[in-house]
């Protein structure tokens, strides 16, 4: 079994989410509505939590969008649970749990290229900075200096009995 080092515990994850929500609000004080789009699985759970916190602190009407993509596909195969056209003239916040090479985030950005959105910003709970694609998150929970053979494992749960945690393996 791999040695796992806890990078973020449940309380720290909650603190990061609150801080990210405040940063998003500060950058969008004049907005009445926006879209928070999460890349499944854990990016979507994180997006839901950011949405909840943003609604608590800001009064901005927020639509949660689920982005489903095949991370191993050679082409850009992406599905969403609401039409991308619903993002027209709105701020879009794209959320994923970990940014490593930037490939997944680049695929997520790609779905908005033909939609006239107001602004697109990106969020990652963990930024590893092993870029292959020129994508860096605008809002980050934690920056980790890792070697490429290390793995970051994010565990976010909708179940009340399960603790959230980020491991370095």
MIVEX-240761 format. One record per residue: x, y, z of N, C-alpha, C, O in turn; residue in three letters. Coordinates in steps of 0.02 Angstrom, whole numbers, plus 32768, in hexadecimal, padded with zeros to 4 digits. Example, Ala and Ser with C-alpha at 12.3 -4.5 7.8 and 13.67 -1.06 7.14 Angstrom:
<recs>
REC   n_u   n_v   n_w  ca_u  ca_v  ca_w   c_u   c_v   c_w   o_u   o_v   o_w  residu
REC  8294  7EE4  8186  8267  7F1F  8186  8294  7F5B  8186  82C8  7F5A  81A7     ala
REC  8282  7F90  8162  82AC  7FCB  8165  8285  8002  818A  829E  8039  8192     ser
</recs>
This chain:
<recs>
REC   n_u   n_v   n_w  ca_u  ca_v  ca_w   c_u   c_v   c_w   o_u   o_v   o_w  residu
REC  802A  7FC4  8000  8000  8000  8000  802C  803E  8000  8060  8040  8021     unk
REC  8017  8071  7FDC  803C  80B0  7FD8  8038  80D6  8019  8006  80D3  803C     unk
REC  806D  80F9  8028  806B  8127  8060  8043  8164  804C  804F  8181  8017     unk
REC  8013  8177  8075  7FEA  81B2  8067  7FF9  81E7  809A  7FF9  81DB  80D6     unk
REC  8006  8222  8081  8012  825C  80AC  7FD5  8289  80A5  7FC1  829B  806E     unk
REC  7FB6  829B  80DD  7F7D  82C8  80DB  7F96  830F  80CC  7FBE  832B  80F2     unk
REC  7F7D  832B  8096  7F8F  836F  8081  7F5C  83A0  809C  7F6E  83D6  80B5     unk
REC  7F1C  838E  8097  7EE6  83B8  80B1  7EB4  838B  80D5  7EA0  8357  80BA     unk
REC  7EA1  839F  8111  7E6C  837A  8134  7E29  839D  8127  7E26  83CF  8103     unk
REC  7DF4  8382  8144  7DB1  839C  8137  7DAB  83E7  8148  7D91  840D  8120     unk
REC  7DC4  83FB  8182  7DBF  8441  8196  7DE6  846E  8166  7DCE  84A4  8155     unk
REC  7E21  8459  8152  7E49  8480  8124  7E27  8486  80DF  7E29  84BB  80C0     unk
REC  7E08  8450  80C9  7DE4  8452  8089  7DAB  8484  808E  7DA1  84AC  8060     unk
REC  7D85  8482  80C5  7D4F  84B2  80CE  7D69  84FA  80CD  7D4A  8526  80AF     unk
REC  7DA2  8506  80EE  7DBF  8549  80EE  7DD3  8560  80A8  7DC9  8599  8096     unk
REC  7DEE  8532  8081  7E02  8542  803C  7DC4  8554  8012  7DC6  8583  7FEA     unk
REC  7D8E  852F  801B  7D51  853C  7FF6  7D35  8581  8008  7D20  85A6  7FDB     unk
REC  7D35  8592  8047  7D1D  85D4  805D  7D48  860B  803E  7D2E  863C  8024     unk
REC  7D8A  8602  8040  7DB7  8635  8024  7DAD  863D  7FD9  7DAB  8675  7FC0     unk
REC  7DA7  8605  7FB6  7D9C  8608  7F6E  7D5A  862B  7F5E  7D57  8653  7F30     unk
REC  7D26  861B  7F84  7CE4  863B  7F79  7CE9  8686  7F82  7CCD  86AC  7F5A     unk
REC  7D0C  869D  7FB5  7D14  86E5  7FBF  7D3D  8705  7F87  7D2D  873D  7F72     unk
REC  7D70  86E3  7F6E  7D97  86FE  7F37  7D6C  8704  7EF8  7D70  8736  7ED4     unk
REC  7D44  86D1  7EEB  7D17  86D4  7EB0  7CE7  870E  7EB7  7CDC  8734  7E88     unk
REC  7CCA  8716  7EF2  7C9A  874C  7EFD  7CBB  8790  7EF4  7CA0  87BD  7ED4     unk
REC  7CF7  8798  7F11  7D1B  87D8  7F0B  7D28  87EA  7EC2  7D27  8825  7EB0     unk
REC  7D35  87B8  7E99  7D43  87C4  7E52  7D03  87CD  7E28  7D06  87DC  7DED     unk
REC  7CC9  87C3  7E48  7C8A  87C6  7E23  7C54  87EB  7E4A  7C1A  87D7  7E49     unk
REC  7C67  8820  7E6D  7C39  8844  7E99  7BFB  885F  7E75  7BC6  8864  7E93     unk
REC  7C02  8870  7E35  7BCA  888E  7E10  7B9D  885B  7DEE  7B6C  886E  7DCE     unk
REC  7BAD  881C  7DF3  7B87  87E8  7DD0  7B47  87D7  7DF7  7B47  87D5  7E34     unk
REC  7B12  87CA  7DD1  7AD3  87B5  7DEF  7ACB  8769  7DEB  7AA9  874A  7E14     unk
REC  7AEC  874B  7DB9  7AE9  8702  7DB1  7B29  86E9  7D90  7B4B  870E  7D6D     unk
REC  7B38  86AA  7D9C  7B72  868A  7D7D  7B67  863F  7D7B  7B38  8625  7D98     unk
REC  7B95  861D  7D58  7B93  85D5  7D52  7BD2  85B9  7D73  7C09  85CF  7D64     unk
REC  7BCA  8588  7D9F  7C02  8564  7DBB  7BFF  851E  7D9C  7BD0  84F8  7DA9     unk
REC  7C31  850E  7D74  7C32  84CF  7D4E  7C68  84A1  7D69  7CA3  84B3  7D6A     unk
REC  7C54  8466  7D81  7C83  8437  7D9E  7C8E  83FB  7D72  7C5F  83DE  7D57     unk
REC  7CCE  83E8  7D6C  7CE1  83AD  7D46  7CDA  8370  7D74  7CF7  836D  7DAA     unk
REC  7CB2  833F  7D5D  7CA6  8305  7D88  7CE6  82DF  7D93  7D13  82E2  7D68     unk
REC  7CEE  82BF  7DC8  7CC2  82B4  7E01  7CCE  82E9  7E37  7CA0  830E  7E4A     unk
REC  7D0B  82ED  7E4F  7D17  8317  7E89  7D16  8362  7E79  7D08  838A  7EA5     unk
REC  7D24  8374  7E3B  7D1C  83BA  7E27  7CD4  83D2  7E2C  7CC7  840B  7E3D     unk
REC  7CA6  83A4  7E1D  7C5F  83B5  7E22  7C49  83BB  7E6B  7C23  83E8  7E7D     unk
REC  7C61  838F  7E96  7C50  8394  7EDD  7C6C  83D5  7EF9  7C4A  83F8  7F1F     unk
REC  7CAA  83E5  7EE7  7CCA  8423  7EFD  7CA3  845F  7EE3  7C98  8490  7F08     unk
REC  7C8D  845D  7EA5  7C65  8493  7E87  7C25  849E  7EAE  7C10  84D7  7EBA     unk
REC  7C05  8467  7EC2  7BC7  846D  7EE9  7BD3  848F  7F2C  7BA9  84B6  7F43     unk
REC  7C0B  8480  7F4B  7C1B  849F  7F8B  7C2B  84E9  7F83  7C18  8513  7FAC     unk
REC  7C4F  84F9  7F4E  7C5E  8540  7F40  7C1E  8566  7F31  7C15  859E  7F48     unk
REC  7BF2  8548  7F0B  7BB1  8566  7EFC  7B8B  8576  7F3C  7B71  85AD  7F44     unk
REC  7B87  8545  7F69  7B63  854F  7FA8  7B81  8589  7FD0  7B5C  85B3  7FE9     unk
REC  7BC2  858B  7FD5  7BE3  85C0  7FFC  7BDA  8603  7FDA  7BCD  8635  7FFC     unk
REC  7BDF  8606  7F98  7BD5  8645  7F73  7B8E  8660  7F7E  7B85  869C  7F87     unk
REC  7B5E  8633  7F7C  7B19  8649  7F87  7B0F  8664  7FCE  7AEA  8694  7FD8     unk
REC  7B30  8645  7FFE  7B2C  865D  8044  7B48  86A3  804C  7B2B  86CC  806F     unk
REC  7B80  86B1  802C  7BA3  86F0  8039  7B92  8728  8009  7B9B  8762  801A     unk
REC  7B79  8718  7FCE  7B76  874B  7F9A  7B30  875E  7F83  7B26  8798  7F6F     unk
REC  7B02  8732  7F84  7AC1  8740  7F67  7ABE  8739  7F1C  7A8B  8747  7EFD     unk
REC  7AF6  8724  7EFD  7AF7  8719  7EB5  7AD1  86D8  7EA6  7AD8  86A6  7EC9     unk
REC  7AA7  86DB  7E71  7A84  869F  7E5C  7AB4  8673  7E34  7AD2  8689  7E04     unk
REC  7ABC  8635  7E4A  7AEF  860A  7E2D  7AD0  85CA  7E12  7AA9  85A9  7E34     unk
REC  7AE2  85BB  7DD4  7ACE  857C  7DB4  7B08  854C  7DB9  7B40  855E  7DA8     unk
REC  7AFB  850F  7DCF  7B2E  84DC  7DD2  7B2A  84B1  7D93  7AF4  8497  7D82     unk
REC  7B63  84A9  7D72  7B66  8482  7D34  7B95  8447  7D3F  7BCB  844E  7D5C     unk
REC  7B80  840D  7D27  7BAA  83D1  7D2B  7BCA  83C6  7CE7  7BA8  83C4  7CB3     unk
REC  7C0C  83C0  7CE7  7C31  83B2  7CAA  7C4C  836A  7CAD  7C71  8358  7CDB     unk
REC  7C37  8342  7C7C  7C4C  82FD  7C79  7C79  82F5  7C3C  7C64  8301  7C03     unk
REC  7CB7  82E2  7C47  7CE4  82D8  7C0F  7D0C  8299  7C18  7D18  8282  7C50     unk
REC  7D20  827D  7BE0  7D4A  8241  7BE1  7D92  8258  7BE3  7DAE  826C  7BB0     unk
REC  7DB1  8254  7C1E  7DF5  826C  7C27  7E28  8245  7BFF  7E60  825C  7BF5     unk
REC  7E16  8209  7BE9  7E45  81DF  7BC4  7E39  81E0  7B79  7E5D  81BF  7B53     unk
REC  7E07  8206  7B63  7DF7  8209  7B1C  7E28  8235  7AF6  7E41  8266  7B12     unk
REC  7E36  8224  7AB8  7E64  824D  7A90  7E3F  8288  7A6F  7E60  82B6  7A56     unk
REC  7DFD  8287  7A70  7DD8  82C0  7A54  7DB1  82E2  7A8D  7DAC  82C8  7AC4     unk
REC  7D96  831B  7A7E  7D73  8342  7AB1  7D2B  832B  7AB5  7CFF  8346  7A95     unk
REC  7D1F  82F8  7ADF  7CDC  82DE  7AE9  7CC4  82F6  7B2D  7CDA  82DE  7B61     unk
REC  7C96  8325  7B2B  7C7E  8345  7B68  7C32  8348  7B67  7C14  8355  7B33     unk
REC  7C14  833B  7BA1  7BCC  8343  7BA9  7BC0  836E  7BE6  7BE8  836F  7C15     unk
REC  7B88  8392  7BE6  7B74  83BA  7C1F  7B2C  83AA  7C31  7B06  8392  7C07     unk
REC  7B1A  83B8  7C6F  7AD5  83AA  7C84  7AA5  83E3  7C75  7A68  83DA  7C79     unk
REC  7AC0  841D  7C63  7A96  8455  7C4A  7AB6  846D  7C0A  7AF2  8466  7C01     unk
REC  7A90  848B  7BDD  7AAD  84A2  7B9E  7AE3  84D8  7BA9  7ADA  8505  7BD2     unk
REC  7B1A  84D2  7B84  7B50  8503  7B89  7B36  8548  7B77  7B4F  857B  7B90     unk
REC  7B04  854C  7B4B  7AE7  858C  7B37  7AC9  85B2  7B73  7AC2  85EF  7B70     unk
REC  7AB8  858F  7BA8  7A9E  85AF  7BE5  7AD3  85DA  7C07  7AC3  8601  7C35     unk
REC  7B12  85D4  7BF2  7B49  85FB  7C0F  7B54  863D  7BEA  7B7E  8665  7BFE     unk
REC  7B2E  8649  7BB5  7B37  8686  7B8D  7B31  86C4  7BB8  7B03  86CC  7BDF     unk
REC  7B62  86F0  7BAF  7B67  8731  7BD2  7B6A  872A  7C1E  7B54  8757  7C42     unk
REC  7B85  86F3  7C37  7B8D  86E9  7C7F  7BD6  86DA  7C8F  7BFD  86C5  7C64     unk
REC  7BE8  86E6  7CCD  7C29  86D1  7CE6  7C25  8686  7CF3  7BF5  866E  7D0F     unk
REC  7C59  8662  7CDD  7C5D  861A  7CE7  7C9A  860C  7D11  7CD1  8623  7D03     unk
REC  7C90  85E5  7D46  7CC6  85CF  7D72  7CCD  8584  7D67  7CA1  855E  7D79     unk
REC  7D05  856F  7D49  7D13  8529  7D3A  7D3B  850A  7D73  7D70  8524  7D86     unk
REC  7D23  84D3  7D90  7D40  84B6  7DCC  7D57  846E  7DC0  7D32  8445  7DA4     unk
REC  7D94  845F  7DD6  7DAC  841A  7DD9  7DD2  8411  7E1B  7DE8  8441  7E39     unk
REC  7DD9  83D2  7E30  7DF9  83C6  7E70  7E44  83D0  7E6D  7E61  83EF  7E9A     unk
REC  7E65  83B4  7E3A  7EAE  83B9  7E33  7EC0  83CE  7DEC  7EA4  83B4  7DBC     unk
REC  7EEE  83FD  7DE7  7F0B  840D  7DA6  7F52  83F4  7DA7  7F7B  8409  7DD1     unk
REC  7F61  83C7  7D79  7FA3  83AA  7D75  7FC4  83C2  7D34  7FEC  83F0  7D35     unk
REC  7FB3  83A2  7CFD  7FCE  83B6  7CBC  7FA5  83ED  7C9A  7FBD  840E  7C6C     unk
REC  7F68  83F6  7CB1  7F3C  8428  7C93  7F0E  840C  7C5D  7EE5  8431  7C43     unk
REC  7F15  83CD  7C4D  7EEE  83AE  7C17  7EA3  83AF  7C25  7E7C  83C4  7BFB     unk
REC  7E8E  8399  7C60  7E47  8397  7C71  7E29  83DD  7C72  7DF2  83E7  7C58     unk
REC  7E4C  840C  7C90  7E34  8451  7C92  7E2F  846E  7C4B  7DFF  8492  7C3C     unk
REC  7E60  845E  7C20  7E5D  8476  7BDB  7E20  845A  7BB7  7E00  847E  7B91     unk
REC  7E11  841A  7BC2  7DD5  83FD  7BA4  7D96  8420  7BBE  7D68  842E  7B97     unk
REC  7D95  842E  7BFF  7D5B  8452  7C1C  7D53  8498  7BFF  7D1B  84AE  7BF2     unk
REC  7D8B  84BB  7BF6  7D89  84FE  7BD8  7D6E  84FB  7B91  7D4A  8527  7B7A     unk
REC  7D81  84C6  7B6E  7D6F  84BF  7B27  7D25  84C1  7B19  7D11  84D8  7AE3     unk
REC  7CFC  84AB  7B47  7CB4  84AA  7B39  7C96  84F0  7B37  7C5E  84F9  7B1D     unk
REC  7CB9  8522  7B52  7C9E  8566  7B53  7CB9  8592  7B1A  7CA7  85CD  7B16     unk
REC  7CE4  8577  7AF0  7D05  85A0  7ABD  7CD5  85BF  7A8A  7CE2  85F5  7A70     unk
REC  7C9D  859E  7A7D  7C6E  85B8  7A4B  7C30  85D7  7A6B  7BFE  85E2  7A49     unk
REC  7C34  85E6  7AAB  7BFD  8605  7ACF  7C14  864A  7AE6  7C49  8650  7B05     unk
REC  7BEE  867E  7AD8  7C02  86C1  7AEC  7BF8  86CD  7B37  7BC6  86EC  7B4C     unk
REC  7C26  86B4  7B5F  7C22  86BD  7BA7  7C41  8700  7BBB  7C68  871D  7B94     unk
REC  7C30  8718  7BF6  7C4B  8758  7C0E  7C93  8750  7C25  7CBD  877A  7C15     unk
REC  7CA1  871A  7C49  7CE4  870F  7C65  7CE8  86C6  7C7B  7CB7  86AA  7C92     unk
REC  7D23  86A8  7C73  7D2F  8664  7C8A  7D69  8665  7CBB  7D9F  8680  7CAC     unk
REC  7D5F  8648  7CF6  7D93  8641  7D28  7D96  85F7  7D3D  7D64  85D3  7D38     unk
REC  7DD1  85E2  7D54  7DDB  859C  7D66  7DEE  8594  7DAF  7E0E  85BF  7DCD     unk
REC  7DD7  855C  7DCC  7DE4  854C  7E13  7E00  8505  7E17  7DEA  84D8  7DF4     unk
REC  7E32  84FC  7E42  7E4A  84BA  7E54  7E59  84B8  7E9E  7E76  84E6  7EBA     unk
REC  7E43  8483  7EBF  7E53  847B  7F05  7E9E  8471  7F0E  7EBD  848C  7F3C     unk
REC  7EBC  844A  7EE0  7F04  843C  7EE2  7F21  844C  7E9D  7F08  8434  7E6A     unk
REC  7F57  8474  7E9C  7F7C  8483  7E5F  7FC1  8465  7E64  7FE9  8477  7E90     unk
REC  7FCF  8435  7E38  8010  8412  7E3B  8044  8430  7E0C  807F  8424  7E16     unk
REC  802F  8457  7DDC  805D  847C  7DB0  808B  8452  7D85  80C4  8466  7D78     unk
REC  8074  8419  7D6E  8099  83F1  7D3D  807C  83FD  7CF8  8063  83CE  7CD9     unk
REC  807E  8439  7CDF  805A  844E  7CA3  8074  842F  7C63  80B0  8430  7C54     unk
REC  8045  8414  7C3E  804F  8402  7BF8  8027  8434  7BCE  803D  844A  7B99     unk
REC  7FEC  8447  7BE9  7FC1  8479  7BC9  7FC8  84BB  7BF0  7FD2  84BA  7C2D     unk
REC  7FC4  84F3  7BCD  7FCD  8534  7BEF  7F8F  854A  7C15  7F70  857C  7C05     unk
REC  7F7D  8523  7C48  7F42  8531  7C70  7F56  8533  7CB9  7F73  8503  7CD3     unk
REC  7F46  856A  7CD9  7F53  8571  7D21  7F13  8589  7D42  7EF1  85B4  7D26     unk
REC  7F02  856F  7D7C  7EC4  8585  7D9D  7ECA  85CD  7DB5  7EFF  85E3  7DCC     unk
REC  7E92  85F1  7DB0  7E8E  8636  7DC9  7E88  8636  7E15  7EA2  8663  7E36     unk
REC  7E66  8604  7E30  7E5D  85FD  7E79  7E73  85B7  7E8C  7E5E  8586  7E6F     unk
REC  7E9F  85B4  7EBE  7EBC  8575  7ED3  7EB8  856D  7F1E  7EC4  859B  7F44     unk
REC  7EA6  8530  7F33  7EA6  8521  7F7B  7EED  851B  7F95  7EFF  853A  7FC7     unk
REC  7F16  84F2  7F72  7F5B  84E7  7F88  7F86  84D7  7F4B  7F71  84B5  7F1D     unk
REC  7FC3  84F1  7F4B  7FF6  84E2  7F18  8023  84AC  7F35  803D  84B4  7F6C     unk
REC  802C  8475  7F11  8057  843F  7F29  8092  8435  7EFA  8089  842D  7EBD     unk
REC  80CD  8437  7F15  8109  8425  7EEE  8112  83DA  7EF5  8124  83C1  7F2A     unk
REC  8106  83B8  7EBF  810B  836F  7EC0  8137  8357  7E87  8146  837E  7E59     unk
REC  814B  8319  7E8A  816C  82FB  7E51  8136  82D6  7E29  8102  82C4  7E44     unk
REC  8143  82CB  7DEA  810F  82B0  7DBD  80F7  826B  7DD1  80BE  8259  7DC3     unk
REC  8122  8242  7DF1  810C  81FF  7E03  80E0  81FE  7E42  80C1  81CB  7E51     unk
REC  80DD  8235  7E66  80AF  823A  7E9F  8068  8245  7E86  805D  825E  7E4F     unk
REC  8039  8232  7EB0  7FF3  8237  7E9E  7FCE  825E  7ED5  7FDB  8254  7F10     unk
REC  7FA0  8289  7EC0  7F76  82AD  7EEF  7F31  828D  7EEC  7F13  8288  7EB6     unk
REC  7F18  8278  7F25  7ED7  8257  7F29  7EA8  8283  7F52  7EB3  828E  7F8D     unk
REC  7E74  829D  7F31  7E42  82C7  7F52  7E06  829C  7F62  7DEC  8279  7F36     unk
REC  7DEF  829E  7FA0  7DB4  8279  7FB4  7D82  82AC  7FCF  7D8A  82C7  8006     unk
REC  7D4D  82B9  7FA8  7D16  82E3  7FBD  7CD8  82B9  7FB9  7CCD  8296  7F88     unk
REC  7CAF  82BC  7FEC  7C75  8290  7FEF  7C35  82B7  7FFC  7C36  82EB  801E     unk
REC  7BFF  829F  7FE1  7BBD  82B9  7FF1  7B9F  8296  802D  7B6A  82A8  8045     unk
REC  7BC2  8263  8046  7BA9  823C  807E  7BBF  825C  80C0  7BFA  826B  80C8     unk
REC  7B91  8265  80EF  7BA3  8287  812D  7BD5  8261  8159  7BF7  8280  8182     unk
REC  7BDC  821F  8150  7C08  81F7  817A  7C51  81F5  8160  7C7D  81DB  8181     unk
REC  7C5C  8211  8124  7C9E  820C  8105  7CC3  824F  810C  7CA7  8284  80FE     unk
REC  7D01  824B  8121  7D2B  8286  8128  7D49  8298  80E4  7D5E  826D  80BE     unk
REC  7D4C  82D9  80D6  7D6E  82F2  809C  7DB9  82F5  80AC  7DCC  8305  80E4     unk
REC  7DE2  82E6  8079  7E2A  82E7  8084  7E4E  82EB  8041  7E34  82D4  800E     unk
REC  7E89  8308  8041  7EB5  8308  8007  7EF6  82E5  801D  7F16  82F8  804D     unk
REC  7F08  82B0  7FF7  7F44  828A  8005  7F78  8295  7FCF  7F68  82A2  7F95     unk
REC  7FB7  8291  7FE3  7FEF  828C  7FB4  8008  8244  7FBB  801B  822F  7FF1     unk
REC  8009  8220  7F82  801E  81DA  7F84  805E  81D0  7F5C  8078  8198  7F58     unk
</recs>
